[in-house]
Amino acid sequence: MNKASVSQRIIIACGGTGGHMFPGIAVAEQLRALGHRPLLLISHKQVDAEGSRKYAHLDFRTVPAIAKPRMFSLRMIPFLVRFVRTLWSSYCLLRREKADAVLGMGGFTSLAPVMAGRILGLRTYMHESNAIPGRANRLTARFCTAVLLGMGEAAKWFPRSDCRVVGTPVRGELLSVPHPAAARVTFGVPANKPMLLVTGGSQGAQQLNSLMVAAAKELLDVHFLIIAGKADQARVASLAEDCENVQVLGFCADMAAAYAAADAVVARSGASTLTELSVLGKVCMLVPYPFAADNHQLYNARVFEKVGAVCLCEQKELTLPKIIEFVRQRMLNTSFHEAMKQAMLSCARPSAAQDIAQLLVQQV
């Protein structure tokens, strides 16, 4: 009997951030659809607890996630002690669950389960979604049967690995977004105004949020939906108090509807965000988070800029005139809008979750 036709227990280590967890969830849902039994390992962080809550049909377990300190730090010894404990607990879990394969979605939550899988002789995989991999993934790759890449540009960082460019998985709800008119009703957006979605999030986005409110005061014919992050919501709402064309949210639980309602997006350039934007063909301005590890968000954005899919502006160079120029010349200009949309769609890999799921359950 073909191994792929037998129900398999696939362990997916995907905790720590939404950028790791949500692609892991997308793969798990595809595995379930194929008749397999995924088990998702997440961290004890609040972000994991909140993100996993709406997926009650999936099997989650929590494991310790410990960020590796610098090699010559005094914290290295306690880190190693905790890591050995996590490795042992991962080893016991994989044996108890009779795992067939292990997939790490990135970060140090992935390292111990993947290493344990290698010790047990299982098929082991790691997914790297960024153009430049983090140090945890560069280490984890040494214990993998194959390294799965969201962007081909990352392959040069894994010269000794079997690299396969598969794209980054997208959650099912973002593959079937609501009709734009219905989505606009959800957020109370006027039907006769184009809408700009701003999603800088909570990572140092104060400057971005402030500039967007200033732009809204100049672009009264455009509706702005600003997802400011919970920490900055009150301040941004105060700035926009007299702006009828600005709506400020601290958090958005329905990003599918927010994307659907938007004519264009201003966003950071995390790999998962870029994947979602490309699948939906959204015209966007990318403002990479400048303090991301190894400045990887800038390199992610450059991959898309190279094919004309986005407008890239580093945060230190972001000004009010540049935002207005983007809105007038890209968002509201029909010909430029359509060209950017098609370029963005050309970067998409909407079948990534399904392709990864099928790879996981095959003999390699």
Residue pairs with C-beta under 8 A, 6 or more apart in sequence:
3 361
3 362
3 363
4 358
4 361
4 362
4 363
7 35
7 36
7 37
8 36
8 37
8 100
8 101
8 360
8 361
9 36
9 37
9 38
9 39
9 97
9 98
9 99
9 100
10 28
10 31
10 36
10 37
10 38
10 39
10 99
10 100
10 101
10 102
10 103
10 360
10 361
11 38
11 39
11 41
11 93
11 94
11 97
11 99
11 101
11 102
11 103
11 113
11 117
12 24
12 27
12 28
12 38
12 39
12 40
12 41
12 102
12 103
12 105
13 24
13 40
13 41
13 63
13 102
13 103
13 104
13 105
13 109
13 110
13 112
13 113
13 114
14 20
14 21
14 23
14 24
14 25
14 40
14 41
14 42
14 104
14 105
14 106
14 109
14 110
15 21
15 41
15 42
15 43
15 45
15 48
15 62
15 63
15 65
15 107
15 109
16 42
16 43
16 45
16 47
16 48
16 65
16 106
16 107
16 108
16 109
17 47
17 107
18 47
18 51
18 272
19 106
19 129
19 270
19 271
19 272
20 105
20 106
20 107
20 109
20 110
21 40
21 42
21 47
21 48
21 51
21 52
21 105
22 51
22 171
22 272
23 105
23 127
23 129
23 168
23 169
23 170
23 272
23 275
23 353
24 40
24 103
24 105
24 169
25 40
25 52
25 55
25 58
25 171
26 169
26 170
26 171
26 172
26 352
26 353
27 38
27 103
27 169
27 353
27 356
27 357
27 360
28 38
28 40
28 58
29 58
29 171
29 172
29 353
30 169
30 353
30 354
30 356
30 357
31 37
31 38
31 357
31 360
31 361
32 38
32 57
32 58
33 357
34 357
34 358
34 361
36 357
36 361
37 59
38 58
38 59
39 59
39 60
39 61
39 97
39 99
40 52
40 58
40 59
40 60
40 61
41 60
41 61
41 62
41 63
41 90
41 93
41 109
41 113
42 48
42 52
42 60
42 61
42 62
42 63
42 109
43 62
43 63
43 64
43 65
43 109
44 62
44 64
44 65
45 65
48 62
52 58
52 60
61 93
63 86
63 89
63 90
63 93
63 109
63 112
63 113
64 82
64 85
64 86
64 89
65 107
65 108
65 109
66 79
66 82
66 83
66 86
66 108
67 108
68 79
68 83
68 108
68 135
68 136
68 139
69 75
69 76
69 79
70 76
83 111
83 112
86 112
87 112
87 115
87 116
89 112
90 112
90 113
90 115
90 116
91 116
91 119
91 120
93 113
93 116
94 102
94 113
94 116
94 117
94 120
94 122
95 120
99 117
99 120
99 122
100 122
100 123
100 361
101 117
101 122
101 123
101 124
101 125
101 360
101 361
102 113
102 114
102 116
102 117
102 122
102 123
102 124
102 125
103 124
103 125
103 126
103 127
103 148
103 356
103 360
104 110
104 111
104 113
104 114
104 124
104 125
104 126
104 127
104 137
104 140
104 144
105 126
105 127
106 126
106 127
106 128
106 129
106 134
106 136
106 137
107 134
107 136
107 137
108 136
110 126
110 136
110 137
110 140
111 136
111 139
111 140
114 124
114 125
114 126
114 140
114 143
114 144
115 140
115 143
117 123
117 124
117 143
118 124
118 143
118 144
123 145
123 360
123 364
124 143
124 144
124 145
125 144
125 145
125 146
125 147
125 148
125 359
125 360
126 137
126 140
126 141
126 144
126 147
126 148
127 147
127 148
127 149
127 150
127 166
127 168
127 356
128 137
128 141
128 147
128 148
128 149
128 150
128 154
128 158
129 150
129 151
129 168
129 271
129 272
129 275
130 150
130 151
130 154
130 271
130 296
130 299
130 300
131 151
131 153
131 154
131 296
131 299
131 300
131 302
131 303
132 153
132 154
132 157
132 294
132 295
132 296
132 299
133 141
133 154
133 157
133 158
134 293
134 294
134 296
135 293
138 157
138 158
141 147
141 158
141 161
142 160
144 161
145 162
145 364
146 161
146 162
146 163
146 164
146 359
146 364
147 158
147 161
147 162
147 163
147 164
148 163
148 164
148 166
148 356
148 359
149 155
149 163
149 164
149 165
149 166
150 165
150 166
150 167
150 168
150 271
150 275
150 352
151 165
151 271
151 300
151 303
152 165
153 299
153 303
154 163
155 163
155 165
164 359
166 349
166 352
166 355
166 356
166 359
167 275
167 348
167 349
167 351
167 352
167 355
168 271
168 272
168 274
168 275
168 349
168 352
169 275
169 352
169 353
169 356
170 275
170 276
170 279
170 350
170 352
170 353
173 256
174 255
174 256
174 259
174 276
174 279
174 280
175 279
175 350
176 256
177 183
177 256
177 257
177 259
177 260
177 280
178 186
178 256
178 257
178 260
179 260
180 260
180 261
181 191
182 257
182 260
183 256
183 257
183 258
183 259
183 260
183 261
184 190
184 191
184 195
184 261
186 254
186 257
186 261
187 225
187 247
187 257
187 258
187 261
188 247
189 195
189 223
189 225
189 247
189 261
190 223
193 221
193 222
193 223
193 245
194 221
194 222
194 223
194 263
194 264
194 331
194 332
195 222
195 223
195 224
195 225
195 261
195 262
195 263
196 222
196 223
196 224
196 225
196 262
196 263
196 264
196 265
196 266
196 327
196 331
197 225
197 227
197 258
197 259
197 261
197 262
197 264
197 265
197 266
197 267
198 208
198 209
198 212
198 224
198 225
198 226
198 227
198 265
198 266
198 267
199 227
199 252
199 255
199 258
199 265
199 266
199 267
199 268
199 273
200 208
200 209
200 212
200 227
200 228
200 229
200 266
200 267
200 268
200 287
201 227
201 229
201 268
202 229
202 230
202 231
202 232
203 229
203 268
203 289
203 291
204 289
204 290
204 291
205 228
205 229
205 232
205 268
206 232
206 235
207 315
207 318
208 266
208 287
208 315
208 318
209 226
209 228
209 229
209 232
209 235
209 236
209 239
210 236
210 239
211 318
211 319
211 320
211 323
212 224
212 226
212 266
212 323
213 224
213 226
213 236
213 239
213 240
213 243
213 246
214 320
215 224
215 320
215 323
215 324
215 327
216 222
216 224
216 240
216 243
216 245
216 246
217 243
218 320
218 324
219 245
219 324
219 327
220 245
221 245
222 245
222 327
222 331
222 332
223 245
223 246
223 247
224 240
224 243
224 245
224 246
224 247
225 247
225 249
225 258
225 261
225 262
226 236
226 240
226 246
226 247
226 248
226 249
227 249
227 250
227 251
227 252
227 258
228 235
228 236
228 237
228 248
228 249
228 250
229 250
229 251
230 250
230 251
232 250
233 248
233 249
233 250
236 248
237 248
240 246
240 248
252 258
255 276
259 265
259 276
259 277
259 280
259 282
260 280
262 282
263 283
263 331
263 337
264 282
264 283
264 284
264 285
264 326
264 327
264 330
264 331
264 337
265 277
265 282
265 283
265 284
265 285
266 284
266 285
266 286
266 287
266 323
266 326
267 273
267 277
267 284
267 285
267 286
267 287
268 286
268 287
268 288
268 289
268 297
269 286
269 287
269 288
269 289
269 297
269 298
269 300
269 301
269 304
270 289
270 292
270 297
270 300
271 300
274 286
274 300
274 301
274 304
274 347
275 348
275 349
275 352
277 284
277 344
278 304
278 309
278 344
278 345
278 347
278 348
279 348
279 350
281 341
281 342
281 344
281 345
281 348
282 341
282 344
283 330
283 331
283 337
283 340
283 341
283 344
284 310
284 311
284 340
284 344
285 310
285 311
285 312
285 313
285 323
285 326
285 330
286 301
286 304
286 305
286 310
286 311
286 312
286 313
287 313
287 314
287 315
287 318
288 295
288 297
288 298
288 300
288 301
288 312
288 314
288 315
289 297
289 315
290 298
290 314
290 315
290 316
292 298
298 314
301 310
301 312
302 312
303 347
304 310
304 312
304 344
304 347
305 311
305 312
307 343
307 346
307 347
308 339
308 340
308 343
309 340
309 343
309 344
309 346
309 347
310 340
310 344
311 326
311 330
313 322
313 326
329 336
330 336
330 337
330 340
331 337
349 355
